[in-house]
């Protein structure tokens, strides 16, 4: 593969039972890929229901959905690894490739995601999404946003109190502006920019009985999403971001918890011609 790899280390899925003593054995975590779809379901011992992940949902730059579950990313082949992790890869010549591995750990799931720009042009303000849904967790699902939290100034803030009513909201970290790909959705009123600006790439939800906290976190986010509606799954995600020179690889690690989407932020990924050859 051409180009110098770009590395990022990001925490993502964490499951915590608030009533379990710290010296107790961690819950058993099972990853279940659904056929050749992008969906992984997660069973956590002691937690009713399953967490659902789209792995991944999207890779985009500032203006385009480059790799997207509703267009060119429809099916993948999952492979089970010896440590009960699962992995898949995808490639479209002239556009992009990625490798992603999801691994159960003591109190969560770690996600290692590496993607490469194979096109002839940079990807400005590139980012990627992994969508996590809690509809399948009857004691956790929170369509009102009353038990879902974001972080700012070293404090937890209730999502319901950070915007006006239910709906689909983008949360921009301090100093971040909307990217062009957002603007048509803002113009037609389908999405809104929340007035609250979280300064950590972390979103979490607490169960109704306060026994569990499930969250998703990354090292840094381009934006976070908190969707809450009474009739649809609450989907929350921080989104990683980077600008991607062609041929440059982005590599992410994450530990994910059960509540949504974080848009992971990268530097631009440049085309391979922008970087020296490197053998693998």
C-alpha positions in Angstrom: 0.0 0.0 0.0 1.3 3.4 -0.9 1.7 6.3 1.4 2.7 6.9 5.0 0.1 5.6 7.6 -1.6 8.2 9.8 -2.3 6.9 13.3 -4.9 7.9 15.8 -5.7 6.2 19.1 -9.3 6.6 20.3 -11.3 4.9 23.0 -15.0 3.7 21.8 -17.4 1.2 23.5 -17.6 0.9 27.3 -20.1 -0.9 29.4 -20.3 -0.3 33.2 -22.5 -1.9 35.7 -22.8 0.7 38.4 -23.8 -1.8 41.2 -21.1 -4.3 40.6 -18.1 -4.1 43.0 -14.9 -3.1 41.2 -13.2 -6.5 42.1 -16.0 -8.5 40.4 -15.4 -10.3 37.2 -16.2 -8.1 34.1 -19.3 -9.1 32.1 -18.9 -11.4 29.1 -19.2 -9.6 25.8 -20.3 -11.4 22.6 -20.1 -9.8 19.1 -22.6 -11.1 16.6 -22.3 -10.0 12.9 -25.5 -10.1 11.0 -24.7 -12.0 7.8 -23.0 -9.8 5.2 -24.5 -6.6 6.4 -22.6 -3.8 8.2 -24.5 -4.5 11.4 -22.9 -6.0 14.5 -25.0 -6.8 17.6 -23.4 -6.9 21.0 -24.6 -9.0 23.9 -23.4 -8.0 27.4 -23.8 -10.5 30.2 -26.4 -9.2 32.6 -27.8 -6.5 30.3 -31.2 -7.2 28.7 -31.3 -6.9 24.9 -28.6 -6.2 22.3 -26.6 -3.1 21.3 -26.6 -2.6 17.5 -23.7 -1.0 15.6 -23.3 -0.1 12.0 -19.6 -0.7 11.4 -19.0 1.6 9.6 -21.8 3.8 8.4 -19.9 6.5 6.5 -16.6 8.0 5.5 -16.9 11.5 4.1 -15.0 14.7 3.5 -16.3 18.3 3.8 -18.6 18.0 0.7 -19.1 14.3 -0.2 -20.2 11.0 1.2 -17.3 9.0 -0.1 -18.1 5.6 1.3 -21.7 5.2 2.5 -24.0 2.4 3.6 -26.8 3.6 1.3 -24.7 3.9 -1.9 -21.4 2.0 -2.5 -21.0 0.2 0.8 -23.7 -2.5 1.0 -22.2 -5.8 2.0 -19.0 -7.0 3.7 -17.5 -10.3 4.7 -16.9 -10.7 8.4 -14.1 -13.0 9.7 -14.0 -14.4 13.3 -10.5 -14.1 14.9 -9.1 -16.4 17.6 -9.7 -13.9 20.4 -13.4 -13.7 19.4 -12.8 -10.4 17.6 -14.4 -9.9 14.2 -12.9 -8.1 11.2 -13.8 -7.0 7.7 -12.3 -5.0 4.9 -13.5 -3.1 1.9 -11.9 -1.6 -1.2 -12.9 0.4 -4.3 -10.0 1.1 -6.6 -9.6 4.8 -7.3 -11.6 5.8 -4.3 -10.8 4.2 -0.9 -10.2 1.2 1.2 -10.5 0.3 4.9 -9.9 -2.4 7.4 -11.9 -2.5 10.6 -11.6 -4.9 13.6 -14.0 -5.0 16.6 -12.6 -6.7 19.7 -14.3 -7.5 23.1 -12.4 -6.3 26.1 -12.9 -6.4 29.9 -15.5 -3.7 30.0 -16.2 -2.8 26.4 -15.5 -3.2 22.8 -12.4 -1.8 21.1 -12.6 -0.7 17.4 -9.5 -0.5 15.3 -10.3 1.3 12.0 -7.8 2.1 9.3 -8.8 3.7 6.0 -6.8 4.9 2.9 -7.5 7.5 0.3 -7.0 5.8 -3.1 -8.3 8.7 -5.2 -6.3 11.4 -7.1 -7.4 14.2 -4.8 -7.2 15.2 -1.1 -10.2 14.7 1.2 -10.6 17.9 3.1 -12.0 17.7 6.6 -12.4 13.9 6.3 -14.3 12.0 9.0 -16.1 8.7 9.7 -19.1 7.4 11.6 -19.9 4.3 13.5 -23.6 4.4 14.4 -24.7 2.8 17.7 -28.4 2.2 18.5 -29.9 1.5 21.9 -33.5 0.7 20.7 -32.8 -3.0 21.5 -32.1 -2.3 25.1 -35.4 -1.9 26.9 -33.8 -0.6 30.1 -31.5 1.8 28.3 -33.4 3.3 25.3 -33.9 7.0 26.0 -35.9 8.8 23.2 -36.4 11.8 25.4 -32.7 12.4 26.0 -33.3 12.6 29.7 -30.6 10.0 30.6 -28.2 10.7 27.8 -25.2 12.9 28.6 -22.5 14.9 26.9 -19.3 16.4 28.4 -18.2 20.0 28.7 -16.0 21.7 31.3 -15.3 18.4 33.0 -19.0 18.0 33.7 -21.8 15.8 32.4 -24.7 17.6 30.7 -28.2 16.1 30.0 -28.8 16.1 26.3 -32.5 17.0 26.7 -31.4 20.3 28.3 -28.9 21.2 25.5 -31.4 21.9 22.7 -35.0 22.8 22.0 -37.0 19.6 21.7 -36.5 16.3 20.1 -35.1 15.8 16.6 -31.7 15.4 14.9 -29.0 17.6 16.1 -25.3 18.1 15.3 -23.1 19.0 18.2 -20.0 20.9 17.2 -16.9 21.0 19.5 -15.7 24.5 20.5 -14.3 26.4 17.5 -15.8 24.0 14.9 -18.0 25.3 12.0 -20.5 23.2 10.1 -19.1 21.4 7.1 -20.6 22.0 3.6 -22.1 18.5 3.6 -24.4 19.6 6.5 -25.8 22.7 4.9 -28.6 21.3 2.7 -30.0 19.4 5.7 -29.8 22.5 7.8 -31.6 24.5 5.1 -34.5 22.2 4.8 -35.0 22.0 8.5 -34.3 18.2 8.8 -31.3 18.8 11.1 -30.2 21.5 13.5 -27.0 22.7 15.0 -27.3 22.5 18.8 -26.3 25.6 20.8 -24.3 23.4 23.2 -20.6 22.7 22.3 -19.2 19.6 24.0 -15.4 19.7 24.5 -14.9 15.9 24.8 -15.7 13.2 22.2 -17.9 11.2 24.5 -21.6 10.5 24.8 -23.2 8.2 27.3 -26.6 6.9 28.4 -27.7 5.6 31.8 -30.2 2.8 32.2 -33.6 3.5 33.9 -32.6 1.6 37.0 -29.2 3.4 37.1 -27.4 0.1 37.1 -25.7 0.5 33.7 -24.0 3.3 31.8 -23.2 2.7 28.2 -21.2 5.2 26.1 -19.1 5.8 23.0 -15.9 7.8 23.0 -13.0 8.8 20.8 -9.9 10.8 21.2 -11.4 13.8 19.3 -14.5 14.5 17.2 -15.4 16.5 14.2 -19.0 16.6 15.5 -21.3 14.5 17.7 -24.9 13.5 16.8 -27.7 12.9 19.2 -31.0 11.9 17.5 -33.9 11.5 19.8 -37.5 10.8 18.8 -40.3 8.9 20.5 -40.9 6.6 17.5 -37.3 5.9 16.3 -34.1 4.6 17.9 -32.0 7.2 19.8 -28.8 7.4 17.8 -25.9 9.2 19.2 -22.4 9.4 17.7 -19.3 11.4 18.0 -17.7 11.7 14.5 -13.9 11.3 14.1 -12.4 13.8 11.6 -9.3 14.2 9.5 -8.3 15.7 6.3 -7.1 12.9 4.1 -4.3 13.2 1.6 -4.6 10.6 -1.1 -2.8 7.4 -0.3 -2.5 8.4 3.4 -3.9 5.9 5.9 -5.9 6.8 9.0 -5.8 4.3 11.8 -8.2 4.6 14.7 -8.7 2.7 17.9 -11.9 2.9 19.9 -13.7 1.4 22.7 -17.4 1.8 22.2 -20.3 2.1 24.6 -24.0 1.8 23.7 -25.2 5.1 22.7 -24.6 6.4 19.4 -22.4 8.2 17.0 -19.2 10.2 17.2 -17.8 11.6 14.1 -14.1 10.8 14.4 -11.8 13.6 13.2 -8.7 13.2 11.1 -6.3 15.4 9.3 -6.8 15.4 5.5 -5.9 12.2 3.8 -3.7 12.9 0.8 -3.4 11.0 -2.5 -0.6 8.4 -2.7 1.4 10.8 -4.9 1.7 13.2 -2.0 3.7 10.6 0.1 6.7 8.4 -0.5 6.4 4.7 -1.3 6.4 2.4 1.7 6.2 -1.3 1.6 4.0 -3.4 3.9 
